[in-house]
Amino acid sequence: MHSALAPLPRSERKPTLDRYLEFLHARDGVLDLQRRSLSRREEFFRRIDETPVRWQGSIDAERFHRNHSSSRLETDLPEQMLWLLACAKANRSERWGVELGLKLRNAERPWAHPADGYIEIEEFYHTRILLDVLRCFGLEVTLRPPAVAARAAIASMACLPKPLAMPVILAAELVGSVGFRLLLTKGRELWAGEPEVGLRVTELLEQILIDELGHVAYCRANLGGVGLGATRVMLEGIMRALLADIPEFGLLFGRENIERQVAEFDLEALAQGLPERPFLPA
């Protein structure tokens, strides 16, 4: 059993949530749900916008868009193309869910924690981050919605009371953290030939991974033994759904490798080398 699914003692759960909220205040700044903004994130993106970088190599934009809009990938795509397609699709389920959650005003429900609004808007920014990654390669993308089955699952999570939805959300955050770590590591390798691009890709994806690991810790602190047991049961199904919706991950990293990394999930290992320490409860 990996530590992310080990229950915290009940006496530690509320203090952990309180510390996480303090962490979010310090990292994200002022939350504005109406404008879908976090003050410190806006500062980050202003710097990104003011210092654009562009890959000098050749990217087949027509082939990228053809595969991005198709439900069936071409069989001979190179790693660089698979990586770009994975980035284009990596956050589409979360973004769709966030849009639905904002419409339903989930962060304002009686059982909501003050951190919930921060997390929703962080996911909103993750889409912007991934679009900025693609812009480094001259690619402008209109995000497609996730598959119908994924939308149905997300809609059910958005409408369920928080205690029932949280085990599924934790399973998705666990799988997502592994996926973004793999994208980060592969991106450093693929774009090392142009240091400015490699550094920009690294800087952007690191921001997502820091958030995702915090989301895992937050979900865990919301659940007791029964809820975490439900997450264990759901984990394999969530992972298979990701691989079905975004086959690029399996082609890039190997299904067995992804399954192993999810099974051996280790918050400390995933946090190694990040420029800021994520929120990791003691």
Secondary structure, 3 states (H helix, E strand, C coil): CCHHHCCCCHHHHHHHHHHHHHHHHHHHCCEECCCCEEHHHHHHHHHHHHCCCCCCCCCCHHHHHHHHCCCCCCCCCCHHHHHHHHHHHCCHHHHHHHHHHHHHCHHHCCCCCHHHHHHHHHHHHHHHHHHHHHHCCCCCCCCCCCCHHHHHHHHHHHHCCHHHHHHHHHHHHHHHHHHHHHHHHHHHHHCCCCHHHHHHHHHHHHHHHHHHHHHHHHHHHHCCHHHHHHHHHHHHHHHHHHHHHCHHHHHHHCHHHHHHHHHCCCHHHHHCCCCCCCCCCC
